[in-house]
Amino acid sequence: MNTGMFRMAGAFIVVLLTNVTVLLGIIASVYWVDLQTHPSWVARWRPQIKVALGAVFLAYLYTESWINNNMGPQVYGYHWAYMNMLAVTIFLVVTGSRRWWQLVGVDAIVCLYAWARTVHNGPAVWISLLLVLACTTVDYLWRDWTRQSRFVQYGLLLLTGAAAVMLNHAMLVNESFTVVPGFWLRQWLGLLILGVVALEYSTTLINALENTRELARNARVDGLTQLNNFNTFNEALVQHFTEYEEHKQGYSVFELDVDWFKRINDTYGHLAGNRVLATVARGLSNCTAGAPWPAKAYRLGGEEFGVIMDVALNPHQAAAAAEHFKHRVEAMRFNSVDPQLKITVSIGQANVHDSHYSFNDAYKQADRNLYRAKQSGRDRIVIEDPELVK
């Protein structure tokens, strides 16, 4: 008797450790896939890779189910190890979903599993199945709340696990399980251990991923204006210049400078100056969003801003675009600073050319044209054609 109990306990521990290792490996693999960024091929094929991982894992769970039913409890130590894995996986997938069709997909798999594996059909099976579907729906609807409360998270996990165990019991009724000592204790203990380890590990990795993405975003975005910063501007210039060299896809660079900005800081203070810059940034962002060609605004530093348009503009097009930027800024009002405050900008513009050897050449020319605009008295536009100064 004691030998049999030790064997069951040993089998339970071995299977539990195996399942914990497999589940943590799957979670870590999904995290690694989410961590990859473009232009990595993993990032490019991210959805397909995650689907493939899910398919492999489901195949593993199905194999566990088959072994349990065909080889008996000698392998699993008298508890449904695969059902614990399935319950925890369903909970993690549903609470991590952001689209309703992902919930539908999970529910479809559960229904297919119930249809394919049911041995004893009857009302208990369908009632248990509806209970599982209700739990997945609640898990999905409360997914954001579960991130904020461990109590809610573990409560929903236990409800989902209980519903899954009830469904499995209704599908595969076997009297031997009800008389084996400690069967339900091992079943619930396995679910609890597997659930706690998986949830804590998943939460840790999700928080790490969010922190990594936030750090990456902060490295690319200017905190004051929420425009992409100078580093991102440089990266965009490199990408555009590479495309120009390979495919002759032209582009145009604008550089804008808020005139007499130091006077604003000296008169109203730096906090007021920051509000002015943030307002200018929003205006430029709106301008580029509504431009006739793909365009993006950047903060280059201080009171300087940049715009890259994905087309080589002729002098009249460039002048019209610059005038639009200029008039938009001039129309801005800063009631929180001074209702009478009005500002102007100086603008320089340049296109990429075959004579350019570096991604910086077009920007350098735009910068020189901006310098000429400021030297001409500010509140001026100098585009690439030296003849056109407005």
C-alpha atoms as one frame of an Amber mdcrd trajectory, in Angstrom:
protein
   0.000   0.000   0.000   2.718   2.412   0.974   4.761   1.395  -2.065   1.787
   2.095  -4.337   1.223   5.494  -2.768   4.882   6.399  -3.199   4.746   5.350
  -6.829   1.674   7.473  -7.454   3.249  10.439  -5.695   6.453   9.990  -7.657
   4.585   9.766 -10.962   2.579  12.858 -10.028   5.714  14.878  -9.229   7.547
  13.799 -12.382   4.591  14.606 -14.634   3.999  17.914 -12.859   7.629  18.974
 -13.260   7.543  17.945 -16.918   4.400  19.960 -17.563   5.754  22.995 -15.727
   8.913  22.852 -17.846   6.972  22.501 -21.100   4.501  25.272 -20.259   7.224
  27.696 -19.168   9.122  26.877 -22.348   6.084  27.734 -24.483   5.503  30.989
 -22.570   9.178  31.938 -22.955   9.043  31.134 -26.681   6.018  33.392 -27.197
   7.753  36.135 -25.207  10.874  35.790 -27.358   8.781  36.063 -30.534   7.037
  39.199 -29.214  10.401  40.680 -28.257  11.767  40.604 -31.804  11.636  43.844
 -33.789  11.718  44.691 -37.470  13.485  44.001 -39.800  13.949  40.577 -38.157
  12.258  37.746 -40.075  10.749  36.607 -36.772   8.998  39.967 -36.387   7.849
  39.806 -40.006   6.301  36.358 -39.525   5.261  36.877 -35.895   1.546  35.906
 -36.222   2.339  32.768 -38.228   5.064  31.692 -35.792   2.743  32.130 -32.806
   0.042  30.103 -34.556   2.604  27.367 -35.264   3.692  27.340 -31.613   0.065
  27.062 -30.576  -0.527  24.170 -32.972   2.522  22.291 -31.670   1.428  22.830
 -28.081  -2.130  21.666 -28.795  -0.708  18.568 -30.457   1.316  17.949 -27.304
  -1.794  18.282 -25.119  -3.761  15.974 -27.406  -0.961  13.409 -27.139  -1.099
  13.660 -23.349  -4.855  13.135 -23.501  -4.464  10.070 -25.712  -1.777   8.580
 -23.467  -3.920   9.170 -20.386  -6.899   7.378 -21.914  -4.992   4.529 -23.559
  -2.128   3.815 -21.177  -3.929   4.474 -17.937  -3.060   6.207 -14.696   0.166
   4.250 -14.362   1.714   6.962 -16.521   0.080   9.969 -14.898  -0.327   8.971
 -11.281  -4.117   9.103 -11.195  -4.862  12.669 -12.227  -5.617  14.465 -15.498
  -2.336  16.307 -16.021  -3.220  17.336 -19.570  -6.475  18.907 -18.355  -4.572
  21.166 -15.967  -2.322  22.230 -18.838  -5.303  22.890 -21.085  -7.156  24.925
 -18.437  -4.128  27.113 -17.671  -3.363  27.563 -21.374  -6.947  28.587 -22.172
  -6.862  31.149 -19.370  -3.518  32.615 -20.466  -4.536  32.810 -24.127  -7.948
  34.368 -23.472  -6.736  36.943 -20.938  -3.894  37.846 -23.302  -6.196  38.271
 -26.311  -6.953  41.672 -27.769  -9.403  40.637 -30.506 -12.799  38.981 -30.154
 -11.996  36.461 -32.889  -9.195  35.082 -30.724 -11.798  34.244 -28.074 -13.963
  32.636 -30.753 -10.984  30.569 -31.903 -10.302  29.286 -28.380 -13.980  28.443
 -27.854 -14.063  26.615 -31.196 -11.085  24.471 -30.139 -12.784  23.661 -26.810
 -15.995  22.657 -28.594 -14.065  20.536 -31.092 -12.227  18.836 -28.235 -15.503
  18.088 -26.436 -17.072  16.703 -29.596 -14.084  14.509 -30.490 -13.264  13.154
 -27.016 -16.686  12.657 -25.417 -17.253   9.046 -24.360 -20.359   9.496 -22.234
 -22.688  11.910 -23.984 -25.400  13.524 -21.935 -26.728  16.737 -20.356 -23.783
  16.937 -17.953 -21.370  17.277 -20.877 -23.234  20.142 -22.510 -23.881  21.945
 -19.232 -20.177  21.694 -18.381 -19.239  22.846 -21.888 -21.485  25.910 -21.575
 -19.889  26.640 -18.211 -16.401  26.515 -19.785 -17.509  28.863 -22.580 -19.038
  31.225 -20.013 -15.751  31.233 -18.080 -13.704  32.030 -21.201 -16.084  34.893
 -22.010 -15.722  36.324 -18.502 -11.938  35.855 -18.707 -11.894  37.825 -21.967
 -14.174  40.632 -20.774 -12.267  41.051 -17.493  -8.807  40.558 -19.008  -7.643
  44.103 -18.129  -8.938  43.783 -14.576  -6.997  40.554 -14.096  -3.772  42.459
 -14.797  -4.524  44.766 -11.873  -5.664  42.268  -9.244  -4.002  38.982  -8.291
  -7.153  38.025  -6.380  -9.325  38.361  -9.486  -6.689  36.650 -11.626  -6.432
  33.542  -9.479 -10.162  33.473  -8.840 -10.947  33.407 -12.556  -8.229  30.805
 -13.140  -9.749  28.495 -10.522 -13.229  28.950 -11.999 -11.944  28.179 -15.491
 -10.005  25.177 -14.200 -13.002  23.874 -12.256 -15.216  24.169 -15.334 -12.626
  22.346 -17.461 -12.288  19.531 -14.909 -16.084  19.198 -14.692 -16.267  18.963
 -18.483 -13.538  16.327 -18.596 -15.203  14.325 -15.831 -18.538  14.418 -17.660
 -16.889  13.389 -20.947 -14.710  10.575 -19.586 -16.515   9.165 -16.550 -14.418
   6.414 -15.011 -15.363   4.961 -11.659 -11.765   4.051 -10.835 -10.849   7.700
 -10.536 -13.501   8.350  -7.896 -12.234   5.594  -5.594  -8.477   6.146  -5.976
  -7.200   7.759  -2.748  -6.187  11.366  -3.166  -7.233  11.623  -6.837  -9.019
  14.955  -6.519  -6.385  16.304  -4.131  -3.696  15.668  -6.752  -5.904  17.078
  -9.484  -6.506  20.389  -7.705  -2.980  20.562  -6.334  -1.603  20.101  -9.853
  -3.883  22.817 -11.221  -2.939  25.210  -8.419   0.824  24.688  -8.753   0.792
  24.820 -12.545  -1.479  27.884 -12.540   0.557  29.861 -10.013   3.882  29.136
 -11.714   2.529  29.886 -15.205   0.709  33.076 -14.191   3.610  34.511 -12.231
   6.103  33.670 -14.961   3.842  35.043 -17.688   3.173  38.238 -15.718   6.899
  38.747 -15.134   7.695  38.346 -18.836   4.810  40.594 -19.919   5.966  43.344
 -17.556   9.529  42.966 -18.833   8.298  43.164 -22.439   6.262  46.299 -21.727
   9.226  47.923 -19.985  11.485  47.052 -22.917   9.013  48.512 -25.400   8.597
  51.633 -23.284  12.360  52.129 -23.134  12.597  51.617 -26.893   9.792  54.111
 -27.454  11.393  56.673 -25.158  14.618  56.306 -27.118  12.755  57.219 -30.309
  10.142  59.742 -29.163  10.661  63.233 -27.779   9.008  63.361 -24.371   7.849
  66.983 -24.611   6.311  67.054 -28.078   5.629  63.322 -28.610   7.194  63.629
 -32.058   9.898  61.232 -33.156  13.288  62.568 -32.084  16.531  63.337 -33.918
  17.793  59.752 -33.702  14.646  58.534 -35.421  14.982  61.352 -37.963  18.486
  60.115 -38.786  17.239  56.540 -39.133  14.508  57.722 -41.498  17.077  59.618
 -43.581  19.211  56.476 -43.843  16.207  54.421 -44.932  15.062  57.008 -47.476
  18.551  57.425 -48.906  18.939  53.648 -49.249  15.634  53.438 -51.111  16.724
  56.323 -53.321  19.979  54.587 -54.208  18.238  51.286 -54.935  14.937  52.397
 -56.475  15.356  56.132 -57.200  12.524  56.926 -54.804  13.006  60.653 -54.194
  12.194  62.563 -51.045  12.216  66.096 -49.686  13.522  67.433 -46.373  12.214
  70.518 -44.555  13.815  72.113 -41.517  11.805  74.618 -39.466  12.990  76.924
 -36.694  10.724  78.946 -34.377  11.836  82.571 -34.716  13.042  84.449 -31.644
  12.184  81.538 -29.377  14.688  82.682 -26.745  12.595  85.822 -26.263   9.584
  83.649 -25.453  11.572  81.796 -22.796  12.960  85.031 -21.373   9.558  86.740
 -21.316   7.216  83.948 -20.232   9.527  81.329 -18.749  10.699  77.923 -19.894
   7.476  76.124 -18.975   5.542  78.478 -21.225   8.148  77.920 -23.925   7.593
  74.184 -23.602   3.859  74.662 -24.133   4.594  76.674 -27.265   6.822  73.916
 -28.635   4.226  71.249 -27.856   1.565  73.270 -29.683   3.818  73.740 -32.713
   4.531  70.000 -32.726   0.824  69.131 -32.734   0.235  71.559 -35.576   3.046
  70.098 -37.675   1.859  66.572 -36.961  -1.626  67.494 -38.171  -0.149  69.159
 -41.263   1.851  66.093 -42.235  -1.103  63.797 -41.575  -3.176  65.804 -44.057
  -0.414  66.363 -46.628  -0.997  65.269 -50.257   2.125  63.063 -50.007   3.284
  60.736 -47.216   5.107  62.910 -44.676   6.315  62.764 -41.079   7.304  65.448
 -38.584  10.231  65.230 -36.136  11.665  67.308 -33.332  15.340  67.833 -34.069
  16.189  69.627 -30.842  15.445  72.930 -29.133  13.044  74.935 -31.291  13.960
  73.095 -34.508  11.676  70.669 -36.293  12.070  68.528 -39.380   9.676  67.098
 -41.953  10.440  64.359 -44.479   8.125  64.023 -47.470   8.304  60.801 -49.448
   8.499  62.574 -52.810  10.967  64.882 -54.557   9.097  68.191 -54.825   9.521
  70.690 -57.609  10.161  74.298 -56.491   6.509  75.326 -56.629   5.322  72.240
 -54.722   8.022  72.759 -52.097   7.130  76.431 -51.732   3.427  75.583 -51.370
   4.134  72.944 -48.709   6.422  75.302 -46.780   3.851  78.094 -46.981   1.250
  75.722 -45.571   3.503  74.880 -42.614   4.304  78.547 -42.087   0.691  79.737
 -42.165  -0.386  76.945 -39.854   2.145  78.042 -37.234   1.285  81.720 -37.632
  -2.396  80.940 -37.006  -1.673  79.269 -33.667  -2.847  80.875 -30.458  -1.368
  80.341 -27.022  -4.072  81.431 -24.605  -2.481  79.614 -21.670   0.685  81.682
 -22.212  -0.505  84.992 -23.675  -3.592  85.504 -25.890  -1.630  88.141 -27.824
   1.378  85.913 -28.470   2.026  85.106 -32.119   5.010  83.281 -33.539   6.637
  82.793 -36.923   9.005  80.218 -38.364  11.890  80.174 -40.808  12.024  77.203
 -43.179  14.707  75.596 -45.332  14.029  72.819 -47.850  16.029  70.468 -50.084
  15.567  67.345 -52.208  17.805  64.302 -52.503  19.957  64.196 -55.670  22.254
  61.829 -57.542  25.175  64.035 -56.528  24.591  63.213 -52.847  26.998  60.721
 -51.301  25.504  60.472 -47.815  22.077  60.250 -46.222  22.888  63.553 -44.495
  23.455  65.556 -47.681  19.822  66.525 -48.291  19.429  67.466 -44.630  22.625
  69.532 -44.713  21.316  71.426 -47.729  17.992  72.060 -45.994  19.933  73.277
 -42.955  21.964  75.676 -45.112  18.745  76.990 -46.651  17.288  77.467 -43.172
  20.389  79.465 -42.234  19.859  81.655 -45.307  16.220  82.187 -44.311  17.244
  83.318 -40.835  20.007  85.527 -42.212  17.448  87.137 -44.529  15.521  88.446
 -41.539  13.627  85.354 -40.303   9.981  84.622 -41.065  11.257  83.427 -44.452
  11.217  80.327 -46.652  14.239  79.246 -48.682  13.648  76.206 -50.838  16.199
  74.340 -52.895  15.990  76.701 -55.854  18.042  79.761 -54.760  15.913  81.909
 -57.022  12.808  81.273 -54.928  13.063  83.079 -51.591   9.756  84.136 -50.012
